Amino acid sequence: MKTITKSTCCYCGVGCGVLIESENGQIIGVQGDPDHPANFGRLCTKGLTLAQTAQSQTGRALYPELRLSRDAQRQRTDWDSALDTVAARFAGIVQQHGPDAVAFYVSGQLLTEDYYVFNKLAKGLIGTNNIDTNSRLCMSSSVTAYKLALGADGPPTCYEDLELADCVLLAGSNMAYAHPVLFRRLEAAKAARGAKWIVVDPRRTDTAALADLHLQIQPGTDVALFNGMLHHLIWEGLIAADYIAAHTEGFAALKALVRDYTPRMAAEICGILEADLIQAAELFGRSPASLSLYCMGLNQSAHGTDKNLALINLHLASQQIGRPGAGPFSLTGQPNAMGGREVGGMATMLAAHRDIQNPEHRAEVARFWGVERLSDIPGTPAVALFDALKSGQIKAVFIACTNPAHSMPDLNTVREALQTAEFVVLQEAFAHTDTAAYADVLLPASSWGEKVGTVTNSERRISRVRAAVAAPGEARHDWWIATEVARRMEMLLRPGLPTLFPYADPESVFNEHRALTVGRDLDIAGLSYALLEQAGPQQWPLPQGQLHGQARRYTDGVFATASGQAKFHATPYKPLAEPTNARYPFHLLTGRLRDQWHGMSRTGRLPQLFSHTPEPSLSMHPLDAERRGFKAGDLLRVSSKRGQLVLPLQISDEVSSGSVFAAMHWNGQFLNSGGINEASIGKVDGKSFQPELKHAAVRVEPAELPWRAVIARKHPDVLALQTLLQPLLAECGYASLSLQGRDVLVIRAAAKTAMDDWLARLFTLIDLLPGADVLEYRDARRGLLKRAGWQDGALSGFVFAGDVQGSEALLNSLIDAQAWQGPRLAVFSPKLANATPRDKVVCNCTQVKASQISGLLQTGAELEEIKSTLGCGTVCGSCVPELKQMCAKAVTA
């Protein structure tokens, strides 16, 4: 019998409601929930394919594993043995070295209830503030700026403001890719109201291409831009003097600072036209309602807090805050980064937005939890946490639902830290992440569609997460695992005392959390699971006695500071933490792909989500490539002071000369390296401790890997084949792995010399051994080896090594499941080398290709006709920005 379960998407911070269709214990479909106020039924490509990513158990962590000694392999064990080991090892280290010798590193993908138990385990039971989260990597600069300027964490805005803004300033956000459902709402509002868009981004992204004004600034110059805009607002009398006098502090010092930031000077720093900076200031300052939307481009910086503060200064000075359609709106990257902050699940805060360094706050939480005291020693934030693990200051780390061996900056340091640590615990739903190799204990956790609890999205809206199916194998819920570890540690650290963890279910955890919020800025005493069932998702604050949460904050001009006034902060422009130089002349920029998410442990399970961008690449401006004699597809070595990796070149005018771009998603499961963070810098913001993941200084040079190979194989379980083949990637000078079509695995490899032994092992693993249905062409003198296999008369796989010409034509045939025409020996024909390159898939939902769209454009068709004829852009709409660009280029061609 089919069942429909209401839940929430597990990807970005938009917090879309979903309807999960399940039958016989398996998820069989996912649709957007039309009643959810975050998305009203819309989903992006990632959300729409959640059912397919959830259906296979291949690669899931299904039972506990334990390493008996550091040199041994992990072995399957039972839950009691695994939990007892974790509790005993952590308790022993605490007793011998003190509570700060252990640490927890958790995730914005955990539910609020999971987060709460981990936070209480660390701060309440063990007595350490060493619990941080991968949210440190994405939102901590915006959190710090909100607190410094407005007095409390949390956006003062809501999603309705997207429809009500007359001017929208997008800074450091490729919203079309990172938050596509919200971008659909923004597009609709622009069409209906004619709102003006200003996009600040060093790249011409799909978002920037649709802007009324694109400010393609030099990397890291945002503060100079915002200061220059404020200078113009002051000069032209576009500030709200009465509002500033009545509701703010510190404007005089800021005014004195920005006096020097004339539009001309600021524009020169930013590398843009003075007229464009002035136009941006005019649009922002004269608009009845100006909304700013910002994300990692501001946050992931050694000066991220200043960038946020400089933008908030613009809002306060022009009274573009606390009103419909106006305000500084930080877009959250993960589904529950907000919820983690609410429960205090970070090294720099306590529960319910309390401060660690405030004695009254510590005493309040200690009394509530029933412990003697909380530590007043600040916790160790993410980057410093792994530095301390490497130095031995921290002996053991408990990692939950995150992959620091891929996502942290300066990966060499992180790998050394995990290798050095006395004890590493990994609580994870997927068994083959980059971090899993370092775990002494692997605790299998439930995943999306299997969990129960709550999450908070970017507009402070709390939604229910519900289970549609049971977790596979022996996987258990995150809150349960943390609770069981805590109870076992209690018996060792505080024997005979009542438990601090009396939870029977997630609701009992949530009730304790909401009781701690009473009287705080995020008071949710009036919220309950029952109210969420009855009235649907709710925004905070929602105190006792209220039935609905507050959409906007600071509407009365009273802020969450001690004085009730917002605070301006003087923010001088500071150069990049790592400027380019003659040795490292390129700005390396990082960002997202449209159809992948974070480390791809979920999206990377589905071939369909590779179709828009099937392989990693390094984007470079055409002039930079021409000067160096680089051609598209060349393998280039990208090197920084910390590490290096090899990527194929993609020539693109979306980046400026002097900059290169690489996506952040690719990791050791799909590359022969840890991804772009091999080169990133570990420098952090001094206030928020967020690392500068968006920029590094690099050099780019030929990789000198003349031997090439392309491997493609159909397989009924491509995830299982990926698990078999992934260890081979590390042996190559370059290797990438992707899933394509419906059931095809593709590896591209390169090395300095022929890898005959590697090929022999590969042939065995992909079952492409000599036989009646396998053809081989070998030329030992030229170092060529080619094989192709058939099954039921159709091409089933091939390997081209030494000479890969013609492989693209075969790959197209394999992916498209085309019937083989002509003699089989034609697979090695030189004529295939001249075949048309693979046609790019533009629309993932309907698998519409670029050639189909171009064909209609040549007939004079416009966007709506293309959509109605081909179906592209009519399902999730994620491809619409690209469709608009293709239409615009056709008009100007």
N, C-alpha and C positions, 0 to 999 in steps of 0.2 A: 504494500500500500504506500502510495506517495504521500510525503509529509512536507509542508512548507514551514520553515523556521525563520523568524525575523532575527537578523543579527546586524553586525557592522563590519565593513570591509577592513582588511588587515594591512592595507598599504599606507598611503600617505595620511597626513593630518587633516584632510578634508572631512573624514569620518562619515563616509557614505553609508546609508542604510542599504541592506541587501536582503533579498528573500532567497533562502537556500532550499532547493528542492532535493529531497533524499528519498531513497527507496532501498529496502533490504540492507540497511546499514552502510550505504554508500551515497555520497553526494553526486547527484546526476545533473544539476543545473543551478545557475545563479542568475538572478535578475536584480535590477535596482528596485528599491522599495519606494513606491510613489508617495507614500505618506511620510517619509523621513525628511525633515526640514533642511538637511544639509545638501541633499541631491535630488529630491523629488523624482526619483526613479532613474536618474542618469547614472551611468557607470562609464569608466574609461576602459581601454583595451585590457589593462591588467585586472581590473575588477570583473569584467565580463568573462574572463577565462579562469576564474578561481576554481570552478568545478573541475576543469581538466587538470589543473595543478594539484588538486587534492586527491584525485582518484587513484594514483599509483602509490604503493607503499615502498617502491624501490628507492633506496637511499635514505629512508626514514630510520631514525634511531628507535629500535624496537625492544631493546632489553638493556639493563645496566651492564656496564663493562668496567673492569678493574685491572689496573696494572700492578702486579705484585712487587716489581722492582723497576727502577728507572730504565734499565736496559731491555726489559721484557716487553712483549706485546700485550695489549689489553686482552683480557679474557672475559667471557660472559660470566655473570654472577647473578645472585638474587638480590632483591631490593634491600632486605635487612642487612646483608653483608656490605652492600655499597653504602647505605646510609650510616651504618655503624662506623665504617672506615672514615667517611668524611667527617663525622662528628668527632671521632677520636683524634684524628690528625689535627683538625682545627683547634680543638680544645687543648691538645698537648702543646701546640705552638703558642697559644695564648698564655697558658700557664708558665711556659718556659721563657718566653720573650716579651710577653705583654700583649694587650689587645690590639695595638697598632701594628703588630707583625703579620696580621692577616688583612685581606681586603676582598671586597665584592665589586664585580664589574657587571652591571645588568643592562637593561635595554628598554628603549621606548616602544618596543613591540610587546612588552609584557602588559598584562591587564593591571588596572589600578590595585586590585586585591593582591595580585602577585607582588607588585612593587611594595605594598604596605608591609607584607610579612617579611620580605628581605630587609627593608629599612629597620624594622623593629628588631630583627635578628642581629643586625650589625650594631645599631646604636643602643638598643635597649638591653639585649642579653650580653653580647660580647663587650660592649662599651667602647667601640671604635666608630669614628666618623668616616672610616675608609670604605665608603660605598659610593661609587660613581657609576655613570651610565653613558651609553653611546649618545645620549641626548646632549652631553657635553660637547660633542663634535658638531652639533647642528643648531642648538637653540640657546646656548648659555649666554651669548653676547646680547641677544634681544632681551632675555630675562634680566640681565644685569642693568641694561639701559632702562627698561621699564621701571625697575626698582629705584634707580638713581633719579630718574626724571619725574615719575608719577607716584612713587612710593610703594608700589606693589607690582608683582608679576601679573601678567595676563593682558591680552589685547583689550583696549577699550572699545573695540568695534565688533561688528557682527557681519554675517554673510549678506544680510539685506542691504548693507552699505554698498555692495558691489553694484546693485541696481540703482542706487540713489546718488552716486558720485557723478559730478560733472567733469572732474579732472582726476585721472588715475595716474599716479607715479609708481611705476614698477622698477625697483632697484635690486639688481643682483638676483633676479628671479626669472627663469625661463618657465613661466607659469603654464604655458601651453603643454609642456612636457611633465613638469613636476606636480602640478595641481590641475589636471585637464578638466575635471568636472566644474571647478570654480571658474576656469577660463571660459567654459561654455556660457556660464551665466554672465560673465563680463562681456563676451562678444554680443550676446543678445541685448544687453543694456546699451552697448555702444550703438548698435543698429537702431534701437528704439529712441534713445535720448541724444545721440550724437556726442557722447562724452569724449573728451580728448585724452589720448594716452601719451604719456612720456615714458620711454623705456631707457633705463641707464644700464648699459651692459657693454663690456669690451668686445663681445661677439654679436654678430647679427643673427640672433636666434630666430626661431619661428615666431616667438613673441615679439621680438624687436622689429621684425619685418612688417608687422601689422600696426606699428605705432604711428601716431601723427608726428612724433618727434623722437628720433633715436639718438641718444647721446652716447656715442661709442667712445667712452673715456679710456684713458690709459689705466691699466690695472692698478687698483689700490688708491685711486685719487678721489674717492667718493666724498671724503670730508671736505676737500677743497671745493668740490662742486656745490655741496650743500651750503657751505659758508659763503660762497660767491652768490648763490641764489638769495640767501638771507640778506647779504649786503644790498642787493638790488631792492628787495622788499622794503628794507628800512629807508633807503634813499628815495623810493617812490611813494612812501607813505602808505604802503600796503600791509602794515602791521596793525594789530588790534591793540592800541595803546591802553584803552580802558581795561580790557581783559588782562593784559600783562600786569597792570598796576594792582588789580583786585585779586588775581588768582595765581600769580607766579612770583618767583624769587630768582635773583641772579642775572637779570637781563642786562644790567649795566656792564658787567664784566664781559658778557658775550658780545654786546654791541661794540665794546672797545676792541675786542679781538677781531671781529669780522670787518671792522673799518678798513683793515689792510687787505682784505680779500675782495678787491675790485673784480667785477666780472671779467675784465681783460686778464688780470693776473691769474684768477682761478681757471679761466678757460685755457690759458697757456699751460698750466700745470696738468690739466686734464687732457690736453691734446684735442680740444674741440673748438668750434667757432664761438667767439664772444656772443654773436647774435643768437646762437642756439641756446646758450646758457641764459641769456636775458629772456628769450621766448619761454623757456621752461619756468623761470621765476614768475613771469607774467601770467602764464596759464595757471600755475599753482596758486598764486596770490590773489588773482581776480576771480577765481572760480567760487561760486556759491558754496560748493562742497568739494573739498580735495581729499582724496583717499590715497595713502601710500601702501603698497604691497611689496614686501621684501622677504628675502630668504637667505640662502647660503652665501650669495655674493657679498652681502654685508657681514654676515655672522662669522663665516670661516676665515678669519683674518686676525693677525696679531694686533690690529687696531679695530676689531669688530665692535667693541662697545662704543668707541668714539664715533664710528660710522652711524650706529643706531642713534646715539644721542644727537648728532648733528642733524639727522633727519627729524627727530622728535622736536628739536628746536624750531624747525620750520613750522611744524603744526602748532606749537604753543604760541609762537609769535604772531601767527595769522588767525588764531582761534579756530583752526581746522581740527577740532577735537571735541568730543562730547556732543556731537550733532549728527543727525542722519546723513550718511554719505561721506563723512569726514573722520579722519583719524589715522594714526600710524598702526598698521596691521601686519604683524609678523606672522607669516604662513608657516605652520609647523611641518616638519619633514616626516615625522613618524606618527603612527596611529595613536600613540598614547604618551608622547613626550610631555604633554601637558599634565596628564594624570600622575606621571612620575614626579613632577615638580610639586603637585598638590600634596602628596604624601611625604614629601621631604626626601625622596630617594636619590639624593645627590650629596656629594661630599661637603658642599658649602651651604646646606640648609637643613632645617628641621621640618617636622610635619606641619602641614597647614600654613605654609609660608612663614614659619618662625625662623629666627636667626640663631645659629649655633653660638655666636659670641654674646648673645643677650642672656644674662643669668636668669631673668624671670622666665624667658621662653624655655630654657633648659629645665627649670624647676617645674613648669607647667606640664611638660611632656613626661618628665620623670614621675610626677605624682600620678598622672593619668595611667601610665604603664605599670606603676607599682614597683619601680626600681629606685634604688637609693639616689643615684645621680646619673647624669649624662656627661660624657666627656666634653671638655671645653677646648680640646685640641682640634684645630681645623682638620678636616679629612683631606686625603690626597686625591686631587682631581685626575682625570684619565691619563693624560700624558705623563704627569709626575708619578702616577701609580705604577706605570710600567717601567719608568726609570728606577723607581724604588725597588721593584721586583728584580730588575737586572742587578742592582747594587747589593741586594741581599737585605736591605732594610725591611722590606716586606717579604715574608717567607712563603706565603700561600695565597692563592687567589681563587675565588669562586666566580666563574663566568656563567651568565645565564642569558640565553637567547640573543647572542651577538657574536660577531666574528672579528675580534680585534686584529688577528693575524692578516686580515685584509683591509679593514676600515681605518685603522690607526695610521697616523703619519709616521714616516721614517721606519719602514717595516723591518729593516735589519735590527734596529734596537728592540722592537717588540718581539721578534723571534728569539733574540738572545735572552730577553727577559723571561719568556715562557720556558725556554730551555734551561735557564739557570734556576728557576723557582723550585723550591723543595716539594711543592704539592700544587697541582692544578686540577680543579674540578670544572667540568663543562656540563651544563644543563642545557640540552638542545634537542630540537625535533628532528634535525637532519644530521646524519652520521658522518658526512664527508666534507665538512667545511674546512677551510684552511687551518682554523684553530684546533680542530678535533685531533690532529696529529700530536698535539702537545699535552693532551688531557691524560692525567693519571686515572681519573674516574670520569666515565661518561654516563650521565643520568638522562634517560630518554623522556622527553617532555611532550605533552599534547600540543597540538597546533590549531590553526584557524579551522573553524567548523566543528571543533571538538571541545572548545573551552567555554567557560561560563564566567561572566563578570561584567565589568564596565570599562569604558575608555572615554577620554575627553578630547574633543577635537580642537581645531584652531580657533573657533569662536567661543570657547569655554563651554561647549555643549557636551553633556554626559549622556552616553548612549549605552544600551545593554548589548552585550555580546552573549550569544546563546549557542549551545551545542546542538548540531543537527545529527551528528553521528558520534559513536564512541571512539576514543583514541585507539590506534592500532597496537597490537602486540602488548607489551607491558608498559607502554608509555603512561605517565601520570601527569596530573595538572601541576603547573609551576607553583601555585600557592601551597598545594599539598606537599610537594617535595621540600620546599623551604620550611614548612611547618614541622615536618618529620625530622629534618636535620636539627632544627631548633630544639625540639623536645628532647632529642638525644643529647644535645650539648648541655641542656639544662641539668640533666642528671649528673653531668661531669663538673659543671661550673657552679651550680647552685643547688646541690642535692637537698631534698626534703622540702623545698619551697614550692608554693603553688605555681602551676605553669603560667607563663606569660602568653601562651599560644593555645587558647581553649577552642580553636575554631573547628566547627563541624562542616562548614560550607563557605563558599565565597560571600554569601550575604552577611554572615556573621562578621567577616573581616570588613566589609563595606560599612556596616553599622558602627563598628569601632572607629573607622576612619572619619565618618561624618560627625561623630560626637566630638572628635578633636578639632573640628573646624568651627565650632560654635563661637561666635563673636569675632571671627577673623574676616579678612576681606573676601575670602572664598567660602563663607558660611553656607553649608549645604545641609543644615540640620533639618530642613523641611523636605529633603529629598530621601527617597527610599526606593527599593526595588518595586514596591507596590505602586508608587506614583509613576515610576517609569513605565510600568505595565499599563497603567490607566491613561496617562496623559502623554506618553511618548518622551523622547529625548528632551532634556532640560539644560538651560544654561545656568552657570553660577554667577553671582551668589543667589541662593535660594534659601533664606532663613526659615525657621519654624513659623508656620502659619500662612506662608505664601504657597500658591499653587503653581506659579510659573517663575522661571528665573529672569534675570535682568539682561536685556539684549545689549545695552550700551552702558559704559561706565563713565563717570565724571560728567554726567549731563548737567549737574548743578554747579560745576566749577570747583567742587570740593574734592581734593585729591587725597591719596592714602598716606601722605607724609605727616609728620608730627604737627606741622603748622597748618596742614590742609591746603597748602599751596604747592603747585608744581614747581620744579626746579630746572632752570636753564643751566647748561654746563658749557663752559668755554672749551671748544674742541679744536686745537690747532692741528693743521695737516701735518702728518708725519710720513716720511718716505716708506717704501716697502721694507718689510723686515729682511728680505733677501733681494736686493736690487740686482738687475742684470749687469754683466761686465764683459770684458773681452773674452774671458774663458767660458762664461756661461751667458751667451748673448740673448737667449730667448726667454720670454715670459711663458711658462707652462700654466695653462688654465685647465680646470677640470669641471665637469658637470654631468648631467644626466642624459640618458637615452629615453626615447618616448615610451617604449614598451617593456623596459626592464626596470627592476627596482633593487636598489642597494646591492647586496652581494649575490643576487640571483639564486639564492638557495631555493626560492619558490618559483620565480618567473623563469629561471634557467632550466626548469623541468619540462618546459613546453616548447616544442619546435616552432609553433606558430608565432611565438613572441620574439623569435630571431629574424623573422622575415623582413622587417623594415631595416634592421641593421644587423646583418648576419655575423660580422666579424669586428674585432677591435681595430682601431686605426689611430693615427696621429694626423690631425688636420693642420695644414700649413697654407699660408697665402701663396698664390701662384707666383708672384714676383720673388718671394724668398726661395721657393723651390727652383725656379729658373736660374737664379744667381748661383745656386749650388749644384746645378745639374741633376736635380732629383726628378724622378718621374713617378706618377701615380703607381702604387703597388710596391715601390722600392722598400726594402726593409731598412729601417733607420734605428740607430741606437740613441736613446734619450738618456742623458746622464746629468745628475746633479752632484753636489758634494757628498750626498749620502748613499746614493745607489743608482741603479740603471735598469733599463729594460729595453726590449726591442719591439717595435711596432711597425706595421706597414703604413705607407704614406697615403693620405687622402688629400688631394689638392682642393682647397676651398677658399672662396673669398669671404666667407662668414667670419674669419679671423682677420685681424689687422696684421700688416707686416710687422714682424718682430715678436709675434705671439704664435703659439701652437696650442692645440686643444686635444685632450683625450678624455674619454668617458671614464667615470669612476667605478663602473660595475664589474669590469672584467677582473678575475682573480685567479688563484692557483688551480681552480677546478676547470678553467677554460683557457689558461695561458701557462707558459713555462716560467712564469714569474708571479709575484703577488699582486700585480697590477700597478696602476700609476702611482700608488703610494710608496713604491720603491724609491721614488724620486722626491716625494713631498717633504716639507720641512716641519719639524716638531716645535717650532717657535709658537708660543701661546700669547693670547691677550693677557695683559697684566691684571685686569679686573675680572674677566669672566673665565679665564683659563681655557678658552676655546682655541684650538690650534688653527694655523693658517693652511688649511687644506686646499684652498682655491688657487694658490699661486706658489710657484717655485722658479728659481732661475736655473735654466738647463742649457746644455749644448746638444746639438743634433748632428749626427754624422752617419755615413754609411755603415751598415752592420757587417759587411764583408762575409756573407754567408752564401757562397755560390751554389751549394747543393740544396735543391728544393724537392719537396714531395707534396703531393695532394692525395689524400686518402678519403674515400667516401664509401659508406656501407649502409644498406638498408638493414633494419633489425626490428623485430617485433617489440623489443623492449630497449629503446635507445638509451634509457637511463642506466640500465644494467650494463650495456656496452660501454657507456661513458665511464662507469666505475672501473671497468677492466682496463680501459685505455689511458685513463688520466695519469697514472704513474709514469707513462712513457714520455709525457710532455717535458718533464724536467731534464731529460737527457739531451734535448735539442738546443741549438743556439737560438732558435725561435720556434714556437709552436703555439697554435691556437686551435681550440675545439669548439664547435657549435653544432646545434641540432637544427635541421632544416626540413622543409616540407612537412610530412607527417611522421616519418619514421627513418630519416636519414641522418647519420652522424658524419661530420666532415672535420678532418684534421688537415691543417696546413703546417708544414714543418720545413725547417731550414737548418743547415749546419755548415761548418767549414769544409768537411770532407764527407764522402759517401758513408752512410750508416748501414752497412750490410747486416750486421748482427741485429740492429734495431728493427730493420725491415723483416728479418726472419721471425722475430718474436711477434711483431705486428701481424704478419700473415696468419700465424697460429691463432691469435686472439680474435681476429675478425673472421676466421674460418674462410680464408681465401687461399687455400692450398691447391697444388696442381691436381687436376682431375678433368673429367669429361666436360664439365660446365665452366672451366676456368682456362682462359687463354693467357699466354705469357709472351712478351717480347723482351729480349735481353740483348744488350750490346755492351759487352764487357769493356771494349776499347774506349767507348764514349761514356761509360759509367751509367748506362740507362737500364732501368728495370721497370716494366709495365705489366700489370695484370688486370684482367677484367673477368668478372663472374656473372653467370646468368642463373636465374631460377624461374622455372615455368615459362621459359622463352623470353623473359624480360631481364634487363640489366639489373643486377642486384648489388653491385659494388665494384670498385676499381682502386688501384694504386698506380700513380704515375710518379716515378722517382728518377731524379737526374735531369729530366726534361718534362716540364709540366704543361707544355703547349698542347692544346686540345682537351685538357682536363675540364675546362669550364663548360664546354659543350656537353661532355658526358655528364657533368654534375647537373646541368639543366635538365637533361633527359631523365636522370635518376630521381631528382626532386619532384618533377612533374609527372612521374610514373608513365612516361611515354613508351609506347610500344617500339621495340627496336626494329628499324627498317634496314633491309639489306644484309649483306654478309657480316658475320660477327667480327671478322678480321678488320672491318672498317673502323673499329674502335681505336685503332692505332694509326689511322690515316692522317697524314699531314694536313688534309683539307679541314679537319676539325679545328685546327689552330686558328682559322680565320672565322670561326663561328661568332655570332653576336654575343656579347657579354650578357650575363644574367639580367633579366628585366627586374628593376627594383619594385618591390611591393610597397605601395603608398598607403593603401587602406588595409589594415590588418583584419578587420571584422569581415569584410567581403572579399579579401584577397585580390583587390583591384590593383593592376600594375601600372607603372608610369607610362608605358607605351599606349595603353588603352586610353588614358587621360589625354596624352599628347595627341593621339589620333583625333579625338573629338575637338580639342582646341584648334587643330588645323582646319576644321570645318567652320570655325567661328563660334563654337558653343561656349556659353558662359557657365559660371559656377553652378547655378541651380539646375541647368539642363544636364550638366555632367553628373551631378548627384542623383537626379531622377533617372537618368539613363543607365548609369553603372551601379548605383547603389552606394557608392563610396560616400563617406561623410554622413550617412543617414542612420547609423547604428549608435556608436558611442561618440562620434564627432572628433576624436583625437587627431584625425588626419586633416581636418578642415583648414588649420593654418597653412599646412603644406599645399593643399589644393588652392588656396587663395594666392599663395606665392606663385604657383605654376600658372595660374590665370593671369596674374599681373605681368609675369615675364613674357607670356604669349602676346599680350597687348603691346608691350614695348619692343618686341622683337622686330 
